[in-house]
């Protein structure tokens, strides 16, 4: 029987009929439609995990500035001030799991902004959420590589449905389609990895989409740096929260497929300024405009300063 | 609808920061390099619209310069592509044209020149998620994406070329997925583009070359 599916409903039916997890359906679909062996899928997943491992850890040892100078070093700060380090002070406000996941997710965006190697998941701008969550939990609970792969496969199934039935492009539907999608994928993956049922995975994903519905894409100077990096942190926090809600038996009244559609329709109704054009939101503020290399234009800038780049911003970029 | 693999979702593996402005730029330049199939002595890049406006912050220039040195989108050497180009003695020039309008906002023209003065120009568009298409070769409009193995045959627009090429391909059992013809004007220069799902064996290219209307053959393997 075919393991292909075109909706959450169909995916759920396959899980129930075969008594298998979402990750297992996705693995079988991949070998069937991709016409490849399970071994070759696992080989590629191992490579993805390897890249993710390097990306979450590298900036903690060696922080690097981005090309523009807007970001760099944030992951190190979160990790070293937020984690318990033998002393009682300061206490990690978010607990060890989430603090580590946040630091890791921000680390990936740091690597990305400094022209390092990352795995888009589903996009470069949202590439920190999934590895941040899966790898921090894997370290905490000692999960083997095969279980981490299950996390990627489960997330891949949810992400595929979002790509197929909506979009994961910020230019089309805002940040809710990028970090929102990554967060939904991750919420579902974490739910499965923590022992939740496929039903709970869909609940977690629906809640995650619902929570970030309407999130705009407003990158300062058009760069994948601010607010993208801290949005990845919130994507992880949202994923953990929604996974916990689902694992606690809390449900969202709107089914997953309808939430995917809702996200798409909200995205299409966002004005162009808030869909990756770097003209609205953070990017459209006077300060955001000053960071834009080409200077700002009066019609896009709230104050119409028209000053272009300040000496201060230019020096920061050069340094 | 095209099959979406788990690696289309959890992927591509790429050098950041942007799938369209970095990974896509590498892919365009890499295809241009593969089409040229000669050593590169000199290269001129002209970046348009969004590529010109935000390319510097996205490392689009490094990505392009890496691509014409044969680096793929996940090659960490992209970060050092200027130094590596200098080392290899490649002369490069960038023109950031943020005035000219193009059909797609992420567009680049690449002019490659070999040590013996042979020149080829390619226009590419980065259409999102690292995916690209080549829309011009030597100022003739074409369209292909590099997703499939691609055979490109530059020829004189006169009867018999297509029949000759397809006959050779069928004799060697190559299944053609897509085939398109382009030309600058009637009787002028044409490009025949054939795409296949499989690797195209290259041992029959000499047979294709036997037709005097065929000038040049370019082959890109997936």
HADDOCK unambig.tbl for C-alpha pairs under 7 A between the chains (distance, minus, plus):
assign (segid A and resid 30 and name CA) (segid B and resid 5 and name CA) 6.50 0.50 0.50
assign (segid A and resid 30 and name CA) (segid B and resid 6 and name CA) 6.98 0.50 0.50
assign (segid A and resid 67 and name CA) (segid B and resid 57 and name CA) 5.96 0.50 0.50
assign (segid A and resid 68 and name CA) (segid B and resid 57 and name CA) 5.91 0.50 0.50
assign (segid A and resid 112 and name CA) (segid B and resid 15 and name CA) 6.86 0.50 0.50
assign (segid A and resid 112 and name CA) (segid B and resid 16 and name CA) 4.26 0.50 0.50
assign (segid A and resid 112 and name CA) (segid B and resid 17 and name CA) 4.67 0.50 0.50
assign (segid A and resid 113 and name CA) (segid B and resid 16 and name CA) 6.02 0.50 0.50
assign (segid A and resid 113 and name CA) (segid B and resid 17 and name CA) 4.83 0.50 0.50
assign (segid A and resid 115 and name CA) (segid B and resid 15 and name CA) 5.45 0.50 0.50
assign (segid A and resid 115 and name CA) (segid B and resid 16 and name CA) 4.52 0.50 0.50
assign (segid A and resid 115 and name CA) (segid B and resid 17 and name CA) 5.75 0.50 0.50
assign (segid A and resid 115 and name CA) (segid B and resid 79 and name CA) 6.25 0.50 0.50
assign (segid A and resid 116 and name CA) (segid B and resid 15 and name CA) 5.18 0.50 0.50
assign (segid A and resid 116 and name CA) (segid B and resid 16 and name CA) 5.72 0.50 0.50
assign (segid A and resid 116 and name CA) (segid B and resid 76 and name CA) 6.79 0.50 0.50
assign (segid A and resid 117 and name CA) (segid B and resid 14 and name CA) 5.49 0.50 0.50
assign (segid A and resid 117 and name CA) (segid B and resid 15 and name CA) 4.36 0.50 0.50
assign (segid A and resid 117 and name CA) (segid B and resid 16 and name CA) 6.35 0.50 0.50
assign (segid A and resid 117 and name CA) (segid B and resid 74 and name CA) 6.41 0.50 0.50
assign (segid A and resid 117 and name CA) (segid B and resid 76 and name CA) 6.66 0.50 0.50
assign (segid A and resid 118 and name CA) (segid B and resid 13 and name CA) 5.80 0.50 0.50
assign (segid A and resid 118 and name CA) (segid B and resid 14 and name CA) 5.51 0.50 0.50
assign (segid A and resid 118 and name CA) (segid B and resid 15 and name CA) 6.18 0.50 0.50
assign (segid A and resid 118 and name CA) (segid B and resid 16 and name CA) 6.72 0.50 0.50
assign (segid A and resid 119 and name CA) (segid B and resid 10 and name CA) 6.59 0.50 0.50
assign (segid A and resid 119 and name CA) (segid B and resid 11 and name CA) 5.13 0.50 0.50
assign (segid A and resid 119 and name CA) (segid B and resid 12 and name CA) 5.88 0.50 0.50
assign (segid A and resid 119 and name CA) (segid B and resid 13 and name CA) 4.38 0.50 0.50
assign (segid A and resid 119 and name CA) (segid B and resid 14 and name CA) 6.14 0.50 0.50
assign (segid A and resid 120 and name CA) (segid B and resid 10 and name CA) 6.00 0.50 0.50
assign (segid A and resid 120 and name CA) (segid B and resid 11 and name CA) 4.67 0.50 0.50
assign (segid A and resid 120 and name CA) (segid B and resid 12 and name CA) 5.60 0.50 0.50
assign (segid A and resid 120 and name CA) (segid B and resid 13 and name CA) 6.39 0.50 0.50
assign (segid A and resid 121 and name CA) (segid B and resid 9 and name CA) 6.06 0.50 0.50
assign (segid A and resid 121 and name CA) (segid B and resid 10 and name CA) 4.63 0.50 0.50
assign (segid A and resid 121 and name CA) (segid B and resid 11 and name CA) 5.97 0.50 0.50
assign (segid A and resid 122 and name CA) (segid B and resid 9 and name CA) 4.96 0.50 0.50
assign (segid A and resid 122 and name CA) (segid B and resid 10 and name CA) 5.63 0.50 0.50
assign (segid A and resid 122 and name CA) (segid B and resid 11 and name CA) 6.70 0.50 0.50
assign (segid A and resid 124 and name CA) (segid B and resid 16 and name CA) 6.91 0.50 0.50
assign (segid A and resid 124 and name CA) (segid B and resid 17 and name CA) 6.55 0.50 0.50
assign (segid A and resid 124 and name CA) (segid B and resid 18 and name CA) 5.94 0.50 0.50
assign (segid A and resid 124 and name CA) (segid B and resid 19 and name CA) 6.25 0.50 0.50
assign (segid A and resid 153 and name CA) (segid B and resid 6 and name CA) 6.88 0.50 0.50
assign (segid A and resid 156 and name CA) (segid B and resid 6 and name CA) 5.12 0.50 0.50
assign (segid A and resid 156 and name CA) (segid B and resid 9 and name CA) 5.73 0.50 0.50
assign (segid A and resid 156 and name CA) (segid B and resid 10 and name CA) 6.19 0.50 0.50
assign (segid A and resid 159 and name CA) (segid B and resid 9 and name CA) 5.96 0.50 0.50
assign (segid A and resid 160 and name CA) (segid B and resid 4 and name CA) 6.66 0.50 0.50
assign (segid A and resid 160 and name CA) (segid B and resid 9 and name CA) 6.07 0.50 0.50
assign (segid A and resid 222 and name CA) (segid B and resid 54 and name CA) 6.50 0.50 0.50
assign (segid A and resid 223 and name CA) (segid B and resid 57 and name CA) 6.45 0.50 0.50
assign (segid A and resid 223 and name CA) (segid B and resid 58 and name CA) 6.74 0.50 0.50
assign (segid A and resid 224 and name CA) (segid B and resid 17 and name CA) 6.22 0.50 0.50
assign (segid A and resid 224 and name CA) (segid B and resid 18 and name CA) 6.86 0.50 0.50
assign (segid A and resid 294 and name CA) (segid B and resid 53 and name CA) 6.73 0.50 0.50
